[in-house]
Amino acid sequence: MRILGMKPDHDGSIAFARGNDLVFSLEGEKGSFERYRDLSALTLADAALLADEPPDVLAVGGWDKHLPGHYGKAAAGYFGLDAVEVSEAKFFGRPVTFFSSSHERSHIFMSAALSPEAPIEECVILVWEGVLGAFYHWRKHGKKIIKRHVLTEPGARYAALFGLADPTFLDRRDPRFEDAGKLMALAAYGDAAKVSRPAAATIEALLTCRTVYPFDKKNFADSPLHDCGLDDPTLHNAAQYLSDRLFDIFHRVAEAEFSQGLPLLVSGGCGLNCEWNKRWVDSGLFSSVFVPPCTNDSGSAIGTVADAMSHLGNPCKLDWSVYAGTPFRHDSIPDPTRWAAQPVDLTAVARLLAHNEVLAWVQGRYEIGPRALGHRSLLASPLAARSRTTLNTIKEREPYRPIAPCCLSDELDKWFDDAIADPYMLYFSRVTTDALPAITHVDQTARVQTVFPDDESSLAPLLSAFRKQTGYGVLCNTSLNFKGHGFINDMSDLLAYCELKKINNAVLDDTWYTRVSYK
């Protein structure tokens, strides 16, 4: 059975499965398009070119229509465990089964199908995102799912605090998608125990207001957090307090209702909060914790594929790779008067990194989800604090934003305390050395990507070469992208980016390009 799944709206994506194999998952933003964009005609065209056979099933994820004074349904709609539609149809004249299910179900089935324990008979699935906030008791391989609602809009409430403090955020706007990650970075500067009573009262009001869509910022005009600015310790303490409160709200429900030691699967944008992911592991409530690399809406097309697969009688299990995007496009040829090409010499590249050069590193197919994991990465030495400043300048990011590391698996316990061996960069670990300042956040944590010797990422040989040069099998690893856009996936964009950002070295598969002219 071949299933083509689509997530049409926000974080639009398209995925294709043949049997239990995930052949590809493509995202609308990848290839230097705007972040969070809808599914585009170009992405659909890429999918048609990559799929070697037509689908037997067309699966479309549900969403909301935002109409004046009314929320209508797109396909099966946003909500509902019973929101499933099946009919017979034609796809370019060929008979297919048309399947649609709710966005809510896409999160549940994505995490279940990608779990290393799939197919799972029983587990707990946490979906927390901008709108949904609930636990789901998955039983009988998904034939029975019981929902336990906890809190609406957990991710949006979290992001709203950033907007409340930011003077550039205007009243009655929806919380910005990117603000949650920024608040997570600022929370590391704070201490929840030092939050003032007025600030704590503001947080409690944020947690109990009916909705933050849109966010009525003027209702908080008397709060000390209103337009206080992002450098104010009042905000930092409040951010940590809110982080604690949100986790505790969900933890209390989990503790009261899920004491069986079942596996926990995490889905939704809040699954990108590495502090919360580590807390779930440390809670001891669950036998294991799995957070997929596409835990946000970028995995929704995969989830709808898995839902259709399960509904039509197949196990809810996908064999998959995180590198399931499209191959790099060679849409232009580097000008030899500007760029010299040579075969990759990892020893020489490692030496260049050790001398604090920044490297654009491109390998194979791009990563699914928002984390660069060694196929569309900017790499730099973690040994000099200025690497963080340089990378944040290149990325046009705020100076308080941390830079994540990739680390050889056999060095993980050497430089990080109580670390989780995670190839997807989704957990915080405590840094135990002063020798890695570029990847050490203000609270002494780092979001580590663990690199194993047999990984597809091609990072292991480079990290080994860097270790021979410096004694550390660790590098800074951040995404290769223009600000506000998805990963670079075209030669023309790569060269333009390197020239614009003054990056003089780029490795593309087994070829090393060096800038030789600046005209």
C-alpha positions in Angstrom: 0.0 0.0 0.0 1.3 3.5 -1.0 0.0 6.5 1.0 0.6 10.1 0.2 -0.2 12.4 3.2 -0.5 16.1 3.3 -0.5 18.8 6.0 -1.8 21.8 3.9 -1.6 24.7 6.3 0.9 26.0 8.9 4.2 24.0 8.8 2.8 22.5 5.6 4.4 19.2 4.6 3.9 16.1 2.4 4.9 12.6 3.2 4.9 9.3 1.2 5.0 5.8 2.6 5.3 2.5 0.8 4.2 -0.3 3.1 5.8 0.6 6.4 8.7 2.5 4.8 8.7 6.3 5.1 10.1 7.2 1.6 10.1 11.0 2.2 8.7 13.8 4.2 9.0 17.3 2.6 8.3 20.6 4.3 7.1 23.8 2.7 9.7 26.0 4.4 12.7 23.9 3.3 14.7 25.2 0.4 14.9 28.8 1.8 11.2 29.5 1.9 9.5 31.3 4.7 9.2 29.5 8.0 5.9 28.0 9.0 4.5 28.4 5.4 1.7 26.4 4.0 2.2 23.5 1.6 3.3 25.0 -1.7 3.0 23.9 -5.3 6.8 23.5 -5.5 6.8 21.1 -2.6 4.0 19.1 -4.2 6.0 19.0 -7.4 9.1 17.8 -5.5 6.9 15.0 -4.0 5.6 14.0 -7.4 9.2 13.8 -8.7 10.4 11.7 -5.7 7.5 9.2 -5.6 8.3 6.4 -8.0 4.7 5.1 -8.0 1.3 6.8 -7.7 -0.5 6.5 -4.3 -3.3 4.1 -3.4 -4.4 6.4 -0.6 -4.5 10.2 -0.5 -4.5 11.3 3.2 -5.2 14.9 4.1 -4.8 16.3 7.6 -7.6 18.4 9.0 -7.3 22.1 10.0 -9.5 25.1 10.7 -10.9 27.7 8.3 -10.6 31.1 10.0 -13.8 32.8 8.8 -15.3 36.1 10.1 -17.0 35.2 13.4 -16.7 31.5 12.7 -14.3 28.6 12.6 -15.0 26.2 9.8 -13.5 22.8 9.0 -10.8 22.2 6.4 -11.0 18.5 5.6 -11.7 16.6 8.9 -10.9 19.7 11.0 -8.6 20.5 13.8 -10.1 18.6 16.7 -11.7 15.3 17.4 -10.6 11.7 18.2 -13.5 10.5 16.0 -12.9 13.0 13.2 -12.1 10.5 10.4 -13.5 10.7 6.8 -13.0 7.9 4.2 -14.3 7.8 0.6 -13.4 6.5 -2.8 -12.1 9.1 -5.2 -9.8 9.6 -8.2 -6.3 11.1 -8.2 -5.4 12.3 -11.6 -7.9 9.8 -13.0 -6.6 6.9 -11.0 -8.8 5.3 -8.3 -7.7 6.0 -4.7 -9.0 5.9 -1.2 -9.4 9.4 0.1 -8.7 9.7 3.9 -8.8 12.6 6.2 -8.5 12.9 9.9 -8.2 15.7 12.5 -5.0 17.6 13.2 -5.3 16.3 16.8 -5.0 12.7 15.5 -2.0 13.5 13.3 0.0 14.4 16.4 -1.0 11.2 18.2 -0.4 8.8 15.3 2.9 10.5 14.2 4.5 9.9 17.6 3.2 6.3 17.8 4.4 5.4 14.3 7.9 6.8 14.7 8.4 5.4 18.2 11.3 2.9 18.4 8.9 0.6 20.2 6.3 0.7 17.4 3.8 -0.9 16.9 2.8 0.0 20.5 0.0 -1.8 22.2 -0.3 0.6 25.1 1.4 4.0 26.0 0.7 7.5 27.1 0.9 10.3 24.4 1.3 13.9 25.5 0.2 16.4 22.9 1.0 20.0 23.9 1.3 22.7 21.3 -0.2 26.2 20.6 -3.7 25.0 21.0 -3.9 21.4 22.3 -2.8 20.4 25.8 -3.8 16.8 26.7 -2.7 13.3 27.5 -4.0 10.4 25.5 -4.1 6.8 26.8 -3.3 4.8 23.7 -4.6 1.2 24.0 -5.0 -1.8 21.8 -2.5 -0.5 19.2 -4.5 2.7 18.9 -8.0 1.1 18.5 -8.9 2.7 21.8 -7.7 6.2 22.7 -8.9 8.0 25.9 -8.2 11.7 26.2 -7.4 13.5 29.4 -7.6 17.2 28.8 -5.2 19.4 30.8 -4.8 22.9 29.6 -5.7 24.7 26.3 -3.0 26.7 24.5 0.0 25.8 26.6 2.5 26.8 23.9 0.7 30.0 23.0 0.5 31.0 26.7 4.2 30.4 27.0 5.0 32.5 23.9 2.5 35.2 25.1 4.8 36.1 28.0 7.5 37.1 25.6 5.1 39.3 23.7 3.9 40.9 27.0 7.4 42.0 27.8 8.5 42.9 24.2 7.6 46.6 23.5 7.5 45.7 19.7 4.7 43.2 20.2 1.4 45.0 19.6 -1.9 44.4 21.4 -4.4 41.9 20.1 -2.0 39.9 17.9 -1.6 36.2 18.0 1.5 35.0 19.9 4.4 34.7 17.5 5.6 31.2 16.7 9.3 32.0 17.2 8.8 33.6 20.6 8.6 30.3 22.5 12.1 29.4 21.7 13.4 32.8 22.6 11.6 32.7 26.0 13.2 29.3 26.6 16.6 30.9 26.2 15.7 33.8 28.5 14.3 31.5 31.2 17.9 30.2 31.8 18.8 33.6 33.1 16.1 33.6 35.7 15.3 32.1 39.1 11.7 31.1 39.8 12.3 31.5 43.5 13.0 35.2 42.9 9.8 36.0 41.0 7.9 39.0 42.5 4.4 38.6 43.7 3.0 40.9 41.0 4.9 39.0 38.3 3.7 35.7 39.7 0.1 37.0 39.6 0.6 37.9 36.0 1.7 34.4 35.2 -1.3 32.9 37.0 -3.6 35.2 35.0 -1.9 34.1 31.8 -2.6 30.5 32.8 -6.2 31.0 33.5 -7.4 33.5 30.9 -9.8 32.0 28.3 -7.5 32.4 25.3 -4.5 34.2 24.0 -5.7 34.1 20.4 -5.5 37.1 20.1 -3.5 38.2 23.1 -5.1 41.1 24.9 -1.9 42.7 26.0 -3.7 45.8 27.3 -5.4 43.7 29.9 -2.0 43.3 31.6 -1.1 47.0 31.4 -0.6 47.2 35.2 1.8 44.3 35.3 5.5 44.9 35.9 6.1 42.7 32.9 4.2 44.9 30.5 6.7 46.2 27.9 9.5 45.8 30.5 12.0 44.8 27.8 13.8 41.5 27.2 16.8 42.4 29.3 14.8 42.9 32.5 15.5 40.2 35.3 11.8 40.5 36.1 11.0 38.8 32.8 13.8 36.2 33.3 12.5 35.2 36.7 8.9 35.2 35.4 9.9 33.0 32.4 11.4 30.4 34.7 8.4 30.6 37.0 6.0 30.1 34.0 8.1 27.2 32.8 7.9 25.5 36.2 4.2 26.2 36.5 3.3 24.8 33.0 5.3 21.6 33.5 3.8 21.2 37.0 0.3 21.5 35.7 0.9 18.6 33.3 3.0 16.6 35.7 0.4 16.6 38.4 -2.1 15.0 36.0 0.4 12.5 34.8 1.3 11.6 38.4 -2.4 11.1 39.3 -3.5 9.2 36.3 -0.6 7.4 34.7 1.2 5.4 37.4 1.6 2.2 35.4 5.1 2.9 34.1 4.0 3.0 30.5 6.1 4.6 27.7 5.5 8.3 27.2 5.5 9.8 23.6 5.6 13.6 23.3 4.2 15.5 20.3 3.4 19.1 19.6 5.6 22.2 19.5 6.2 22.2 23.3 8.2 19.0 22.6 10.9 21.3 21.3 11.4 22.6 24.9 14.5 20.6 25.9 14.1 21.4 29.6 10.6 19.9 29.8 11.7 16.8 27.9 14.5 16.2 30.4 12.1 16.7 33.3 9.8 14.0 31.8 12.7 11.6 31.8 13.7 12.6 35.3 10.2 12.3 36.6 10.4 8.5 36.8 6.7 8.2 35.9 7.3 6.4 32.6 9.3 3.4 31.4 10.7 5.5 28.5 10.3 8.9 26.9 10.4 9.4 23.1 10.3 12.8 21.4 10.4 12.6 17.6 12.5 15.1 15.7 9.4 16.4 13.9 7.4 16.7 17.1 5.9 20.1 16.0 3.5 20.4 13.0 6.3 19.4 10.6 5.4 15.8 11.5 1.7 16.1 10.9 1.7 14.8 7.3 3.6 11.7 8.6 0.9 11.4 11.3 -1.9 11.5 8.9 -0.1 8.8 6.8 0.2 6.6 9.9 -3.4 7.2 10.8 -4.6 6.1 7.3 -2.3 3.1 7.5 -3.7 2.1 10.8 -7.3 2.8 9.9 -6.9 0.5 6.8 -5.7 -2.4 8.9 -1.9 -2.1 8.9 0.3 -1.8 12.0 1.0 1.8 13.2 4.7 1.6 12.5 7.0 3.4 10.1 10.6 2.6 9.3 12.2 6.0 8.9 15.3 8.1 8.8 15.5 11.7 10.0 17.2 12.5 6.7 14.0 12.0 4.7 13.9 15.3 2.8 14.9 16.0 -0.8 18.5 15.8 -2.0 20.4 19.0 -2.5 19.7 20.8 -5.8 22.7 21.6 -8.0 20.9 24.5 -9.7 24.1 26.4 -10.5 27.8 25.8 -10.9 30.2 27.7 -8.6 32.2 30.3 -10.5 35.8 28.9 -10.5 37.1 32.5 -10.3 35.3 32.9 -6.9 35.2 29.4 -5.5 37.9 26.7 -5.7 36.8 23.1 -5.5 38.8 20.2 -4.1 38.1 16.8 -2.5 37.3 16.8 1.2 40.3 16.4 3.4 38.8 16.0 6.9 42.1 16.6 8.6 42.5 20.0 6.9 38.8 20.9 7.5 39.2 20.0 11.2 42.3 22.2 11.3 40.4 25.0 9.8 37.6 24.7 12.4 40.2 24.6 15.2 41.4 27.9 13.9 37.9 29.4 14.4 36.6 29.3 10.9 32.9 28.8 10.3 32.0 26.0 7.9 28.8 25.4 5.9 28.3 21.6 6.0 25.8 20.0 3.5 25.3 16.3 3.1 22.7 14.1 1.4 19.0 14.8 2.0 17.8 17.4 4.4 16.5 16.7 7.9 12.8 16.4 8.8 11.8 18.7 11.6 13.4 22.0 12.7 16.7 20.8 14.0 19.9 20.8 11.8 21.5 17.4 12.5 24.5 17.4 10.3 23.0 17.6 6.8 22.2 21.3 6.6 24.5 22.7 9.3 26.8 25.6 10.2 29.7 24.2 12.2 32.3 26.0 14.3 34.7 25.3 17.2 33.1 25.2 20.6 36.4 26.0 22.3 36.3 29.8 21.8 33.4 31.9 23.3 33.5 34.1 20.2 32.1 31.2 18.1 28.7 31.8 19.7 28.9 35.5 19.0 30.0 34.9 15.4 27.3 32.3 14.7 24.5 34.4 16.3 25.7 37.3 14.1 25.6 35.2 11.0 22.2 33.9 11.9 21.0 37.4 12.9 19.9 36.1 16.3 19.8 37.8 19.6 23.0 37.5 21.6 21.3 35.7 24.5 20.4 32.7 22.2 22.5 29.6 22.9 24.3 27.5 20.3 23.9 23.8 20.4 26.7 21.2 20.2 27.0 17.9 18.4 29.2 15.4 20.3 30.6 11.9 19.6 28.7 9.3 21.6 31.9 8.0 23.4 32.6 11.5 24.7 29.0 12.4 25.9 29.6 11.4 29.5 33.0 13.0 29.5 31.8 16.6 28.9 28.1 16.4 30.0 26.5 15.3 33.2 23.5 12.9 33.3 23.3 13.3 29.5 20.7 11.6 27.3 22.1 9.9 24.2 19.8 11.6 21.7 20.5 12.0 18.0 17.8 14.6 17.6 19.0 17.4 19.9 15.9 17.5 22.1 17.2 17.3 25.7 19.3 19.6 27.9 22.4 18.3 29.6 24.7 20.0 32.1 28.1 20.9 30.8 30.9 19.8 33.2 33.9 21.6 31.7 34.9 25.2 31.1 36.6 24.2 27.9 33.4 24.5 25.7 32.2 28.1 26.3 30.6 28.5 22.9 28.0 25.8 23.6 27.5 26.4 27.3 24.4 28.5 28.1 24.2 30.8 31.1 22.7 28.1 33.2 25.6 25.7 32.3 23.3 23.6 30.0 23.5 22.6 26.4 21.2 20.9 23.9 23.4 18.1 22.7 23.1 16.1 19.5 24.7 12.7 20.1 26.6 11.4 17.1 27.2 7.7 16.8 29.9 6.0 14.6 27.3 4.5 12.3 25.1 7.6 11.9 24.0 8.8 8.5 25.0 12.4 9.3 28.6 12.1 8.2 29.5 14.1 11.3 31.3 11.3 13.1 34.4 11.3 10.9 34.7 15.1 11.1 34.2 15.1 14.9 36.9 12.4 15.1 39.3 14.5 13.0 38.5 17.6 15.2 39.2 15.5 18.3 42.7 14.6 16.9 43.3 18.3 16.4 42.0 19.6 19.7 41.2 16.7 22.1 37.4 17.4 21.9 35.0 15.4 19.8 32.5 18.3 20.0 31.5 21.0 17.5 29.0 23.9 17.5 26.1 22.9 15.2 23.4 25.3 14.1 21.1 25.3 11.1 22.2 26.5 7.7 19.4 29.0 6.8 18.6 32.6 6.0 16.8 34.3 8.9 13.1 33.4 9.0 13.5 30.8 6.3 13.9 27.0 6.2 17.1 25.1 5.5 19.2 26.0 2.4 18.8 23.3 -0.3 20.1 24.9 -3.5 23.6 25.6 -4.7 22.7 29.1 -5.7 21.3 29.9 -2.2 24.3 28.2 -0.5 26.8 30.3 -2.5 24.8 33.5 -2.0 24.5 32.9 1.7 28.2 32.2 2.1 29.2 35.3 0.2 26.7 37.5 2.1 27.7 36.1 5.5 31.5 36.0 4.7 31.7 32.2 5.2 34.7 31.2 3.2 34.4 27.4 3.3 31.6 25.0 2.4 31.6 21.2 2.2 29.0 19.7 -0.1 29.0 15.9 0.2 32.6 15.0 -0.7 33.6 18.4 -2.3 35.2 21.2 -0.4 34.6 24.7 -1.8 36.9 27.6 -0.7 36.3 31.2 -1.5 39.2 32.6 -3.5 37.8 36.0 -4.7 35.7 38.6 -3.1 34.8 40.7 -6.1 
